[in-house]
Amino acid sequence: MKGGHDMMIEAQTLILGAGLTGLTVAAGLRRAGGRPVVLDKSRGLGGRLATRRAETWQFDHGAQYLRPRGPEFAALLDALKPSGAVQAWDAAGEGAPAYVGLPGMSALVRPMADGVEVHRGVRVAAARRAQNLWHLSGPEGEPLARAPVLICTIPAPQAAAVLEGHPLAPRIGAVAMDPCWTLMAAFAAPPDLPDISRAPDSALPWIARDGGKPGRQGETWVAQAAADWTRAHLDLPRAEAVQALLALLRDRAGGHLPDVLHGDAHRWLYAEAPSPLGVPCLSDPDSGLIVAGDWCLGSRAEHAVLSGEAALAALPPLAAAASAMSAG
Ligand SMILES: Cc1cc2nc3c(=O)[nH]c(=O)nc-3n(C[C@H](O)[C@H](O)[C@H](O)COP(=O)(O)OP(=O)(O)OC[C@H]3O[C@@H](n4cnc5c(N)ncnc54)[C@H](O)[C@@H]3O)c2cc1C
């Protein structure tokens, strides 16, 4: 894996996004003997399957747990169990088994990136088709990469912006994604809260003791704000967001919280798609483009895997057409 970027990347297949969708595609291509190249703007792997570390604390500030409903996702989790990268989190239960990654949520995707060329810290601002190739460029217009086939797996609003001008862009851009302010707090003592509180109609629909998950410890808590609350506070400076979120949490904890040893917040601009696209991926053989992501089908990690699998299935005919075009 590579960090930063200082050269033009040439590949047969470029995958934009090293989240669960992009790495599902990358791992599948790799298994089939391909050599995909993955680009991601962030420093880590896993996208919204994320864990933040600060001092001695750690917080899953994106996806909270994984609950397989279909065989594909269940098989992926089963394959990871022997390595200890995935364990059941019984408290999240509600009947069906739920799992978390160990030591953090992104442990799930790490094996998928094995042997795959991943360039991190590469923000793609635009992807344009010219002379039978995709040309990817950065925020200053600097050329970054080119390839006959592009698989775009970033959140819908970002994909629509990067692919501006492409015939599929308006359809992608029509899928809105809700934002989510997420609180990460460590306390000196247990707050007066159950390990998990689900309250869908409140300003904090999800509160959980992250430290209670397998392999974690301590009074580390994660709370997610509702989309409406987040929108109303979207531009709050981070420190103020922390205080506002702590105030909401305090209300829920009976008006009192123990001493806060660590408090931070993360603003997910594109957390989930309330009205997903409705098909597992989009494919345009004429331009060698596949567009995938959880938002095609829903807002859960399983949807990312299913969309990635669908992209893999759509790839062979599209890749054959693209290489014939670039050869001609
Ligand atoms: C707060 C929160 C809680 C959640 N809770 C759960 C849960 O409990 N259970 C569950 O199953 N799911 C949950 N989810 C959803 C789950 O995290 C996602 O469905 C899944 O991780 C999406 O994977 P993805 O690969 O489609 O997208 P992402 O993980 O978003 O990956 C896209 C990648 O593209 C990169 N990228 C974006 N734009 C660019 C660009 N211009 N240039 C380069 N790189 C770019 C990003 O850095 C990112 O790594 C939650 C999500 C959030 C935000």
The ligand as an ORCA input file, in Angstrom:
! r2SCAN-3c Opt
* xyz 0 1
  C     -22.257      7.089     11.558
  C     -22.485      5.846     10.752
  C     -23.015      4.701     11.359
  C     -23.210      3.532     10.627
  N     -23.677      2.409     11.272
  C     -23.750      1.249     10.579
  C     -24.081      0.033     11.250
  O     -24.251      0.002     12.471
  N     -24.167     -1.114     10.515
  C     -23.932     -1.128      9.166
  O     -23.994     -2.200      8.544
  N     -23.609      0.003      8.503
  C     -23.510      1.181      9.182
  N     -23.142      2.326      8.534
  C     -22.984      2.281      7.071
  C     -21.693      1.615      6.608
  O     -20.596      2.218      7.260
  C     -21.612      1.805      5.093
  O     -22.744      1.210      4.501
  C     -20.382      1.218      4.424
  O     -19.234      1.359      5.207
  C     -20.226      1.914      3.063
  O     -19.095      1.432      2.363
  P     -18.733      2.072      0.941
  O     -17.482      1.430      0.507
  O     -19.922      1.952      0.026
  O     -18.525      3.632      1.200
  P     -17.422      4.354      2.096
  O     -17.106      3.545      3.286
  O     -17.933      5.743      2.297
  O     -16.126      4.366      1.177
  C     -15.912      5.335      0.200
  C     -14.447      5.726      0.202
  O     -14.252      6.667     -0.847
  C     -13.349      7.650     -0.419
  N     -13.607      8.845     -1.219
  C     -14.736      9.598     -1.248
  N     -14.601     10.620     -2.119
  C     -13.367     10.494     -2.663
  C     -12.643     11.253     -3.639
  N     -13.179     12.336     -4.224
  N     -11.373     10.871     -3.939
  C     -10.811      9.779     -3.343
  N     -11.462      9.029     -2.419
  C     -12.724      9.383     -2.087
  C     -13.619      7.823      1.069
  O     -12.469      8.314      1.744
  C     -13.991      6.402      1.486
  O     -12.870      5.693      2.008
  C     -22.909      3.509      9.243
  C     -22.371      4.647      8.644
  C     -22.147      5.799      9.382
  C     -21.534      7.000      8.718
*
